[in-house]
């Protein structure tokens, strides 16, 4: 891991850096919604504001390298089909989206894996693989500051309703639902940390608790473990449905990737 960070530190020099203040975020929007950014202390906010301090930019740098690297028996890179990663500006804010071939919603990480399988003829990357997270991060980074625009495909409605049901369903030995914490208790303290409103505006993000990057599915599984429930498997239809619902709640809010959270 130390070697990996040394390599990325060199690569980071090639990433365009933004000064403090480059990401102005309103504390509360017109609908009373707050990003988790607004609940953080100023010092932590400043880490996110300044790309020179934000450790998540290491994953952006690594993602840029992977974007240009050929993979699979097709010997193709992402550039071969898409061109520069900047061409994907506006893409991440629309995920999860409906995939016609599999006839189900897929999140951004799954889309990357499907591209690997279908076009690069390369094996899938595991859900927690740092290469996959780096690719997700660099793609999402292209849309930073853009409004989240959930896919309006009507075929997704049933999955969104499933996600809403799961969000409101009591789970685990503590018999708590996501809604009880993030709707009814949002803004109060839990273990010294403010309970956010559950608007996933910054994923993949760098969580200080993790000392690394993680996806929304990782966070959902952490919450499930916290209420002593058996977490859904990474990539499961249940977690994708919850992602769909949560991104719908955040519609119109600006994407922050790569965000920082406590």
N, C-alpha and C positions, 0 to 999 in steps of 0.2 A: 504493500500500500504506500510506503514511503517513497519508493521509486516512482510509482504511478503519479503521486503528487508532484514530484520533482519534474517529471516530463510535462505534466500539465502546467506547471508554473512557467515553463519556457513557452509553451503554446499559448498561454494566456496573453502574452505580449502582442499576439496577432489579432486579438479580439478588440473590437471598438469599445472603448470605455466611456462611461458617462459620469459627469461630475455629480456631487451631491446636489439634490434638488431637481434632478432630471426626471423624477417620477412623482409629480405632485398627485396626492390621493386625498380626496375629500374624506373627512372623518365619517360623515353620514350622508347618504344620498337622499333624494327627494322622497323615497319610499321608506326611509328610516333604516335602510340596510347599512351594515358596517362590515368592511373587510376585516379580517383578523389583524391586518396591518395597523388599523386604528386602535387596537387594544394593546399594542406593544409599547414598551418604554421608548423614549426618544433615542437612546443609544442604539437599541436594536433596530429601530426604524432607519437610522442613519447607515447602518450596515447594508440594508437593502437598497437605500437610495444611491449609494456610491458603489459602482461596479468595481472600483479598485479595492474595496473592502469586502465585497460580497463573495464568500467562498464558493457559492453556487456557480460563479462564472468559470470555475475550473471545469465543470461539467459541460458548459457551453463550448469551451475551447476544445475539449475532447470530442464533443459531438461534431464540431466543424471538421476535425480530422477524420472521423469515421464517415462523415457524409461523402468524402472524396475517395474513400478507400474501397476498392473492388472486393466483392465477396461472392461466394458460391461458385458453382460450376459454370454459371453464365458469365462469370468474370465481369460483372457490372457493379458500378457504384451507384449511390443515390443520384449523383450528378449526371450519370448516363441518361436517366429518364427525366429528372426534374430540373437539371441545371443548378445554378447556385442556390443554396438553402434560402436565401432571401426571397426567392420566387414563391415560397410557401407562406408569405405574409398573409394573415387572415384565415389560414386553414385551421389552426389549433382551436380557435374560439368557437368552432362549429362541432367539435367532438364532445361525446360519442356520436357516430353517424351510423346509418343503416347500410349494411353490406349486402349487395344484391346476390352475390354468389353463396354466402353462408346463410342468408335470410335472417340475419339477427343484427343487433347493434354492436359496434366495435368501438373501443376507445382508441386513443392515439397510439398507445403502445402496441395494441393488437394490429392496427393498420400497418405499422412499421414491420411487424413480424409477417403479416400477410404479403407485403411487398417483398420481403426476403424470400419467402417460400415460392411465390408465384412468378416473380420477375428476376430475382438474383439466383434462384435455385439454391438457396442457402438454408441451413437449419434454423429453426426458431431460436431466439434468445430467451432464456428464462426470465420470468416477470421481474425478478429483483436484480437481474444482471446489470452491472454498472454501464455496460455499453448501450443497452437498450434505454436506460434512464438518460444517458448522455444524449442519445439521438432524440428522445422525446423532448428533452430540455432545450436543445438547440432549435428544434422546429417550433416549439411553443414560444421561445424567446423572440422569434421573428414577429409575433403578434402582440408583443408587450405594449400595453397602453390602449389596445383596441377593445371595444365592447364585446363581451361574451354574447354570441348569437347562436343559441341552440338550433340544431337541425330541425326544421319544421315538418319533415317527412311524417305523414299521418301514420305510417307503419310503426312509428316509435311510441305512439301514445300508450299502448297497452303496457309497454316496458316501463314508461315513466310512471304509470299508475302503480305498477308493481314496486318500483323504487319508493314511491310515496308511502305505500303500505308498509314496507320494510322499515322506513324511517320512523314510523309511528308505532311500530310493534315492540312490545316489551320483550327483552331478551335477558338470558343469563340468570345466575343466582341472585343478582341484585334486582332483577325484575324491572329494569329501566329501559326506556326507549330513547332513541336519538333525539326525538322531539322534546322529551322532558328536560333534557339538558340544554339543547341548542335553541329551542324556541322559548320554553317556559323559564329557564334559568340563565339565559344569555346575559352577559354583562356582570354576573356575580363571580365570586372567586371560588376556585376549586384547587386546593393545594397551593394557594398563592398565585395561581394563574387565572386570568380572566377567561371565562367560558365564552367562546366566539359564537356567532350566529350561524355557523355552518354554511358559509358562502365560499366554495373552493376556488378562489380567484388566482392562486399562485402556483399550482402544481404543474410539473414536479417542483418541489421546493426543498430548501435546506432547513432542516429542523435542528436547532441547537441541542435538543435532547438526544437526537440520533447521532449528532456529529457527522452528518452526511445527508445525501439527497434521498428523497422518497416520493412515492406516488400517492395519489388520493386513496387507492386501494390499500396501501400499507397503513395509512392513517385510519381508515375505516376498521381494519382488522385490529389495530391497537385499541380502538374504542371498544370493540366487541370483547376483547380480552379484559379490558378494564371493568366491564360489568359481569365478568366471569361467564361469558358465553363462548361457545365453540365458534371461532371465526369462519366465515365463508372462505372457500379456497380462492387463492389469487386467480383472477381471470374468470371466476364463476359468473353465471348469468345474474345472480343476485347482486354481486358487487357492481357489475356494469349497469344494472337497472338503477341502483342507488346513485351511481355517477350521473346518469341521465337526469334523474330527479333533482339532484343537488345543483347541477349546472343550469337547469331550468330556473331554480330559485335565484341564481346569480345572473340571470339574463340582463344585459345592459351595463353590468359592472365591468370595470377595466381589468384585463388580464395582467397579472403582475410577474409572471414567470421570468426569471427564477426568483421566487420570493424567499424571505427569511421568516421563520416562526420560532417561538421559544422551544 
